[in-house]
Amino acid sequence: MAISLDRLVGFHQKALSIRSDRMEVISGNLANANTPGYKARDIDFNKAMKSAQYDQGSLVKTHDKHLSGRSQMQAEIEFRVPDQPDTGDGNTVDAQVERNNFLDNGMRYQAGIMLLNGKIKGMKKALGGGGQG
């Protein structure tokens, strides 16, 4: 029976990639909290995961001029609907909301790492005979 690493860790790898991309977007929002006219952006995690699950085929870049798979994630970035009224400068970043989202996303990223680590440890244990001899 062949071992498919993609089946073992594919979901978690996609989730971690989306969480990492979301962390960058939220960081950008925080960095631009005082920039006039800046519009807060975000990645809808559930929507991005559905899109990633729909695209089950793994693409392999076989030529330098081919598009990379990461460019698809840029389409998932959306402007966030502001929770607060406009302060007059056109900036829609709410620093407290961004900090909370950053913390929540970071904790979920760490949980994903722990789950992935557990799967890999289980695979190593299975391949090594579970330490029994």
VENHUFEN-V754527 format. One record per backbone hydrogen bond with DSSP energy under -0.5 kcal/mol. NH is the residue of the N-H (numbers start at 0). CO is the residue of the C=O. If there is no record, write none. Layout:
# VENHUFEN-V754527
NH|CO / NH|CO
This chain:
# VENHUFEN-V754527
3|1 / 4|2 / 7|3 / 8|4 / 9|5 / 12|8 / 13|9 / 14|10 / 15|11 / 16|12 / 17|13 / 18|14 / 19|15 / 20|16 / 21|17 / 22|18 / 23|19 / 24|20 / 25|21 / 26|22 / 27|23 / 28|24 / 29|25 / 30|26 / 31|27 / 32|29 / 34|31 / 35|33 / 36|88 / 37|34 / 39|37 / 41|77 / 43|41 / 43|75 / 44|42 / 47|43 / 48|44 / 49|45 / 50|46 / 51|47 / 52|48 / 53|49 / 54|50 / 55|53 / 60|58 / 61|59 / 65|62 / 70|67 / 71|68 / 72|69 / 73|69 / 74|71 / 75|72 / 76|73 / 77|41 / 79|39 / 81|79 / 91|37 / 94|92 / 97|93 / 98|94 / 99|95 / 100|96 / 101|97 / 102|98 / 103|99 / 104|100 / 105|101 / 106|102 / 107|103 / 108|104 / 109|105 / 110|106 / 111|107 / 112|108 / 113|109 / 114|110 / 115|111 / 116|112 / 117|113 / 118|114 / 119|115 / 120|116 / 121|117 / 122|118 / 123|119 / 124|120 / 125|121 / 126|122 / 127|123 / 128|125 / 129|124 / 130|127 / 131|128
